Amino acid sequence: MLRSLDIRDVLIIDRLSLELQPGLNVLTGETGAGKSILLDALGFVLGWRGRADLVRQGAAQGEVTAAFDLPPTHAARTVLEEAGIEAEDELILRRVNAADGRKTAFINDRRVSGEVLRDLSDHLVELHGQHDDRGLLNPRGHRALLDAFAGLDLAALRSAWAAQRQARAALAEAEGALARAAAEEDFLRHAVAELDKLNPEAGEDEALDARRRLMQGGARIREDVAKALAALSEDGAEGRMRDALRWLEGASDRAEGRLDGALDALSRALIELGEAQAGVEGALEALDFDPGELERVEERLFAIRALARKHGVLPDDLGGFAEGLRVRLAAIDGGAAGIAKLAKAVAEAEAAYATEAARVTKARVAAAKRLDAAMAAELAPLKMERAVFATEISAGEAGPEGVDAVTFTVATNPGAPSGPLNRIASGGELSRFLLALKVCLTGDSPGLTLIFDEIDRGVGGATADAVGRRLKALAQGAQVLVVTHSPQVAAFGARHWRVEKRVAGGQTLSTVTALPPEERVEEIARMLAGDTVTEAARAAARALLAG
C-alpha cells in the first residue's frame, strides 16, 4: 500500500506531502490544477518513462519520495531479493531529477537503476486510464490476466516446453553432425583403410630410423671390425698371449716367484681379451644384414612419414589419429539408429507438450466463460447491460505459455460487431469496461495500489453513481486512488483531497489539501454547480455524501 508521497520542486509543485490510507482515496480539482502532475511525479519515482522536464523552474533539482507498506508475503520482496536489497516492512523509493536531466534513484537509501524501479513498480502500483497501454488495454497482457483469473499454474507447461526444445535441439545437432560426417564419408573410409593397412605403432618411426642408419653404416665399418676380430683371435693377440703364458709358466719354477705377478696379470688379460673378442663378434654379427632388409625398412619408414605429412600429424600420433577417424566413421554407420532414437524422444516431448497445452487451453476456455459471465454481471450496474464482453481464445504461436492467443473484445450493442476494447468503446464506455474488468480481476494483484485516472470521464448521473459504487466495492479489499471530475464518484471516497493552483511571488504553484467533512461539501457542491455554489448545490452535495 502507498502510505505517503512527498514531492519537492517538480513542475508547479514546490513542497507537497500526501498521506494516503487504505480504501478509496479521491482527488478532485479544476482542469489544469495539477492532478496529472501528481501522477507524473508518482510515475517518476516508480521509474516509468514519462516527460523529461520535471524540475520546477529555478530549482536545482526535483525530488519525489514514495513510502509503501510491504507485508511479509508481498511479491515486491522477490524483486528486492533479486536486486540484493534487504526487504523491510517499510519500502522507501526516492528519485532525484537534476536540472541538467541526470536522474538518480534509491531504494531504502541504496542507489539502484531505473530498471529495478520499473520491475518493482509492477508489484506496487497499477494505473488505469483511457490511454493506458501498460494495463488492461494491452492485448499482449490479456492471456496473463485470464490465467490469473483462472488461477492457472503453468509450471508443468513451461517444463514440457523446455523439454521439447531440448529434444529438438539435440536432434538438430545430431542431424547436423551426421550431415557433416556423411559429406566426408569417402575420405574417412579411404583414410581408415590406408591407416589400418599400414598399422603404424607408437615409437616405430624412431626404431626404424635407427635400424636404417645402423644398416647404412654397417657396410662402412664391418671391414674394420672384422680386422679387429682377426687381430684378437688365435692367429693374433690371443695366440701370442697364450704362447707367452706357456713360456712363462715353463720358466716360473726356476724364477723363484719373480714371474708370479706377471702370470696373474697375463691370465686376467686373457679373460678380458676373451670378453672383448665376444663383443666384437656380436657387433660383427649385428653388422651382417640382408640388403633386402634395408630396402624394406626404408620403404616402411618412408610410408609412415608420408602418411603423417598427409594428415598433418606426427608419426607417433598416427595411431590416435586413426582411432579418431574410426569413431567418426562409426558415427556415420550408427547415425541412423541414433537419429531414430532422438526423433522418438522429440515425438514424445511434443506429445507431452501438446497434452499439457491442451489441458491449459481447456482451463482457459472454462475460465473465459466464467470471466464473461462475471463481466456481464458487472456491466449491468454500470448501465451497460446491453453491451457484450467476450474473451476470445484463438490459436497462437506455441511457446512456454501454451498455444493460445487471448483477446478481450466488446460489442457495445446487440448485433454490433465486436472488437478490441480500445477501438470499439467510446470514452465513457471504455472507462466502465475497464472498471468492470478490474473488479472481476481484482484477485490477480493482491497488495497493489490501484490508480484510476479520470476513469469516469464521459459519464454522469446514475451511471456515475454506479461507477462510484463499484470503485468503493473494489476499495474494500485494496487501496484505490481515483482522480475524478464526477461529484457522484467523489462522494464515495473515504478520504478526499482537493488539488488547486495558487499564485505566490509571481509563481504558479499547485497544492493538495485534505478536506474535512464541511469542505468536502463545498468541493462536491462546486463540482455540481460550477463557479457559483448555491445552497441547492450544497444540499445536493450533502445528499450525495449521505449516500
C-alpha positions, 0 to 999 in steps of 0.5 A: 500500500502507498502510505505517503508521497512527498514531492519537492520542486517538480513542475508547479509543485514546490513542497507537497506531502500526501498521506494516503490510507487504505480504501478509496482515496479521491482527488478532485480539482479544476482542469489544469490544477495539477492532478496529472502532475501528481501522477507524473511525479508518482510515475517518476519515482516508480521509474516509468518513462514519462516527460523529461522536464520535471524540475520546477523552474529555478530549482536545482533539482526535483525530488519525489519520495514514495513510502509503501507498506510491504507485508511479509508475503508481498511479491515486491520482496522477490524483486528486492531479493533479486536486486540484493536489497534487504526487504523491510516492512517499510519500502522507501523509493526516492528519485532525484531529477537534476536540472541538467536531466541526470536522474538518480534513484534509491531504494531504502537509501541504496542507489539502484537503476531505473530498471529495478524501479520499473520491475518493482513498480509492477508489484506496487502500483497499477494505473488505469486510464483511457490511454493506458497501454501498460494495463488492461488495454494491452492485448499482449497482457490479456492471456496473463490476466485470464490465467490469473483469473483462472488461477492457472499454474503453468509450471508443468507447461513451461517444463514440457516446453523446455523439454521439447526444445531440448529434444529438438535441439539435440536432434538438430545437432545430431542431424547436423553432425551426421550431415557433416560426417556423411559429406566426408564419408569417402575420405574417412573410409579411404583414410581408415583403410590406408591407416589400418593397412599400414598399422603404424605403432607408437615409437616405430618411426624412431626404431626404424630410423635407427635400424636404417642408419645402423644398416647404412653404416654397417657396410662402412665399418664391418671391414674394420671390425672384422680386422679387429676380430682377426687381430684378437683371435688365435692367429693374433693377440690371443695366440701370442698371449697364450704362447707367452703364458706357456713360456712363462709358466715353463720358466716360473719354477726356476724364477723363484716367484719373480714371474708370479705377478706377471702370470696373474696379470697375463691370465686376467688379460686373457679373460678380458681379451676373451670378453672383448673378442665376444663383443666384437663378434656380436657387433660383427654379427649385428653388422651382417644384414640382408640388403633386402632388409634395408630396402624394406625398412626404408620403404616402411619408414618412408610410408609412415612419414608420408602418411603423417605429412598427409594428415598433418600429424606426427608419426607417433600420433598416427595411431590416435589419429586413426582411432579418431577417424574410426569413431567418426566413421562409426558415427556415420554407420550408427547415425541412423539408429541414433537419429531414430532414437532422438526423433522418438524422444522429440515425438514424445516431448511434443506429445507431452507438450501438446497434452499439457497445452491442451489441458491449459487451453481447456482451463482457459476456455472454462475460465473465459466463460466464467470471466464473461459471465462475471463481466456481464454481471458487472456491466449491468450496474454500470448501465451497460447491460446491453453491451457484450464482453467476450474473451476470445481464445484463438490459436497462437504461436506455441511457446512456454505459455501454451498455444493460445492467443487471448483477446478481450473484445466488446460489442457495445450493442446487440448485433454490433460487431465486436472488437478490441476494447480500445477501438470499439468503446467510446470514452465513457464506455471504455472507462466502465469496461475497464472498471468492470474488468478490474473488479472481476480481476481484482484477485490477480494483484493482491497488495497493489495500489490501484490508480484510476485516472479520470476513469469516469470521464464521459459519464454522469448521473446514475451511471456515475453513481454506479461507477462510484459504487463499484470503485468503493466495492473494489476499495474494500479489499485494496487501496484505490486512488481515483482522480475524478471530475464526477461529484457522484464518484467523489462522494464515495471516497473515504478520504478526499483531497482537493488539488488547486493552483495558487499564485505566490511571488509571481509563481504558479504553484499547485497544492493538495489539501485534505478536506474535512467533512464541511469542505468536502461539501463545498468541493462536491457542491462546486463540482455540481454547480460550477463557479457559483455554489448555491445552497441547492448545490450544497444540499445536493452535495450533502445528499450525495455524501449521505449516500 
